[in-house]
Amino acid sequence: MNEIVVAFPGQGSQYDGMGKSWFDENESVRARFAEASELLGYSLEKLCFRGDPGELTRTHHAQASIFVLSYAMYEVLQAAGPFTVDYMTGHSLGELTALAAAGAITFPEAVRLVQVRGEAMEECAQSTRTGMVAVLGLSPEEVESLVAEFNREGSHIQVANDNSDQQTVLGGTLEEIEAFSELLNERGHRYARLNVAGAFHSSHMSAAVPAFTAAIEATNIVMPSVPVVSSITGTVYQSVEEIR
């Protein structure tokens, strides 16, 4: 028996003009953009379709735009022909979208959470020049061995995401990312620099934790109507406390 899993994307998937056809063709998408714009204090329509492309890459703008568009697209798909979803999940920011789409968090409260998260992370990213690189075609153990070798010289590059058994994402200062990329080149390994503004999911984001924690504590969370798989544990959330 086939099961349907909906997985929502995270930061880095944004691009100028994203969602324009969905916006033009669906009143519900335009309504969500208008609602979110009122909550955020700026126009998502202008940001995504008529703004400076550089503005969309800013962390707080990218996260809000990806969340609202992803949520609105899912609503359109369900309205077009409701289908039963067995599980939801998301990559990083996408997990908030999954929780909202599954009814664990209301849309307005989720927009507020995403705004706090994006602003706090952007502030961290601006304080130091950091970035991320995805190592491709190596096992997590092989990547960790390379990281340990690299860090013996005094660097502090870190494993940020275990995306699969053939893709591990690392975070560090831009200088460390550049030097590690050179090491990968020398060893003949494949890699991809990520289109993100900082070393997310690493200790470089530690200063963002207090603001986001406070926002989560102030958010009303209920059990989702669709099982949501945690991107941290890989298992389905069993309680509100675990989600929080």
C-alpha positions in Angstrom: 0.0 0.0 0.0 1.4 3.4 -1.0 1.7 6.2 1.6 1.8 9.9 0.8 4.4 12.0 2.5 4.5 15.8 2.1 7.9 17.3 2.6 8.2 21.1 2.8 11.5 22.9 1.7 13.8 25.1 3.8 15.9 28.2 3.2 18.0 28.1 0.1 15.1 27.1 -2.2 14.0 30.7 -2.7 14.3 32.4 -6.1 13.1 35.6 -7.6 9.6 35.4 -8.9 8.8 32.1 -7.1 5.2 31.2 -6.9 4.0 33.9 -9.4 1.7 31.5 -11.4 0.2 30.2 -8.2 -0.4 33.8 -7.0 -1.9 34.9 -10.2 -4.2 31.9 -10.6 -5.4 31.3 -7.0 -7.4 33.7 -4.8 -6.5 31.7 -1.8 -2.8 32.2 -2.4 -3.3 36.0 -2.8 -5.3 36.0 0.4 -2.5 34.2 2.3 0.1 36.6 1.0 -2.1 39.6 2.0 -2.7 38.1 5.5 1.0 37.4 6.0 2.1 40.8 4.7 -0.2 42.5 7.3 1.4 40.4 10.0 5.0 40.9 8.8 4.7 44.6 8.1 5.9 44.5 4.4 4.5 43.3 1.1 5.4 39.7 0.2 4.0 40.2 -3.2 6.4 43.0 -3.9 9.3 41.1 -2.3 8.8 37.9 -4.4 7.7 39.4 -7.7 8.7 43.0 -8.0 11.5 43.7 -5.5 15.2 43.7 -5.5 16.3 40.1 -6.0 19.0 40.6 -3.3 16.3 41.3 -0.7 14.7 37.8 -1.2 18.0 36.2 -0.2 18.0 37.9 3.2 17.3 35.3 5.9 14.2 36.8 7.4 12.7 37.6 4.0 13.6 34.2 2.5 12.1 32.2 5.4 8.9 34.2 5.5 8.4 33.9 1.8 9.1 30.2 1.6 6.8 29.4 4.5 3.9 31.4 3.2 4.2 30.2 -0.4 4.6 26.5 0.7 1.6 26.7 3.0 -0.5 28.4 0.4 0.5 25.9 -2.3 -0.5 23.0 -0.1 -3.9 24.6 0.5 -4.4 24.8 -3.3 -3.6 21.2 -3.8 -6.0 20.1 -1.1 -8.8 22.3 -2.5 -8.3 21.0 -6.0 -8.9 17.4 -4.9 -8.5 16.5 -1.2 -6.1 13.6 -0.7 -5.1 11.8 2.4 -1.6 12.6 3.6 0.0 9.9 5.8 2.9 11.9 7.1 4.4 15.4 6.9 7.9 16.6 7.4 10.1 19.5 6.4 13.7 20.5 6.1 14.7 23.0 8.8 12.2 25.9 8.2 10.0 23.4 6.4 9.2 21.6 9.6 7.4 24.7 10.8 5.4 24.6 7.6 4.6 21.0 8.2 3.4 21.6 11.7 1.2 24.5 10.5 -0.2 22.6 7.5 -1.0 19.7 9.9 -2.9 22.1 12.2 -0.5 22.0 15.1 0.1 25.8 14.9 -2.3 28.4 13.4 -1.1 30.2 10.3 -0.8 33.6 12.0 1.2 32.2 14.9 3.4 30.3 12.5 4.1 33.5 10.5 5.1 35.1 13.8 7.4 32.2 14.7 9.0 32.3 11.3 9.5 36.1 11.5 11.2 35.8 14.9 13.3 32.8 13.7 14.5 34.6 10.5 15.3 37.9 12.2 17.3 36.2 15.0 19.2 34.0 12.6 19.9 36.9 10.3 21.3 38.9 13.2 23.6 36.0 14.0 24.7 35.7 10.4 25.5 39.4 10.2 27.8 39.3 13.2 30.2 36.8 11.6 31.0 35.9 8.0 29.8 32.3 7.9 28.5 29.8 5.3 27.7 26.2 4.5 28.9 23.5 2.1 27.3 20.2 1.2 29.7 17.2 0.8 28.4 14.8 -1.9 29.1 11.1 -2.4 30.7 10.4 0.9 29.3 8.7 4.0 28.7 10.7 7.2 31.6 8.8 8.7 34.0 9.7 5.9 33.0 13.3 6.2 33.4 13.3 9.9 36.9 11.9 9.4 37.8 14.7 7.0 36.4 17.3 9.4 38.5 15.9 12.3 41.6 16.0 10.1 40.9 19.6 9.0 40.1 20.8 12.5 43.4 19.6 13.8 45.0 22.7 12.4 42.8 24.9 14.7 39.7 25.3 12.6 36.2 24.6 13.9 34.1 23.6 10.9 31.0 21.6 12.1 28.6 19.0 10.8 25.3 20.8 10.5 23.0 18.4 8.6 23.0 14.7 8.0 20.8 14.9 4.9 21.5 11.3 3.6 24.1 8.6 3.6 25.6 10.4 0.6 25.2 14.1 1.6 26.4 15.9 4.7 26.3 19.6 5.2 28.9 21.5 7.1 29.0 25.0 8.6 31.8 27.4 9.5 33.4 30.7 8.8 33.7 31.6 5.1 37.4 31.2 5.4 37.0 27.7 6.8 34.4 26.8 4.2 36.8 28.0 1.4 39.8 26.1 2.9 37.7 22.9 3.4 36.4 23.1 -0.2 40.0 23.3 -1.4 40.8 20.1 0.6 37.8 18.4 -1.0 39.1 19.5 -4.4 42.5 18.0 -3.7 41.0 14.7 -2.6 38.7 14.6 -5.7 35.5 14.8 -3.7 32.3 16.5 -4.9 30.7 19.4 -3.0 28.2 22.2 -3.4 28.3 25.6 -1.7 24.8 26.5 -0.4 22.9 29.6 -1.1 22.4 30.6 2.5 23.5 33.7 4.5 25.2 31.9 7.4 26.3 28.7 9.1 22.8 27.5 10.1 22.3 24.5 12.4 25.7 25.2 14.0 27.1 26.9 17.1 27.3 30.1 15.0 23.5 30.4 15.5 23.6 30.0 19.3 22.7 33.7 19.9 19.4 33.2 18.1 18.2 30.5 20.5 16.8 32.8 23.3 14.5 34.9 21.1 13.2 31.8 19.3 12.7 29.9 22.5 10.7 32.7 23.9 8.5 32.8 20.8 7.9 29.1 21.0 7.0 29.3 24.6 4.4 32.0 23.8 2.9 29.9 20.9 -0.2 27.7 21.3 0.6 24.3 20.0 -1.8 21.3 19.7 -1.3 17.8 18.3 -1.3 17.8 14.5 -4.1 16.2 12.6 -1.5 14.5 10.4 1.6 12.7 11.9 4.6 15.0 11.6 8.1 13.5 11.5 10.8 15.4 13.3 13.8 16.4 11.2 16.0 15.9 14.3 15.0 12.5 15.5 13.4 11.0 12.3 10.5 9.8 14.3 6.8 11.0 14.6 6.1 13.6 17.3 4.1 12.0 20.1 3.2 15.0 22.3 2.9 18.8 22.3 5.8 18.9 24.8 8.0 17.0 22.3 7.1 19.4 19.5 7.8 22.4 21.6 
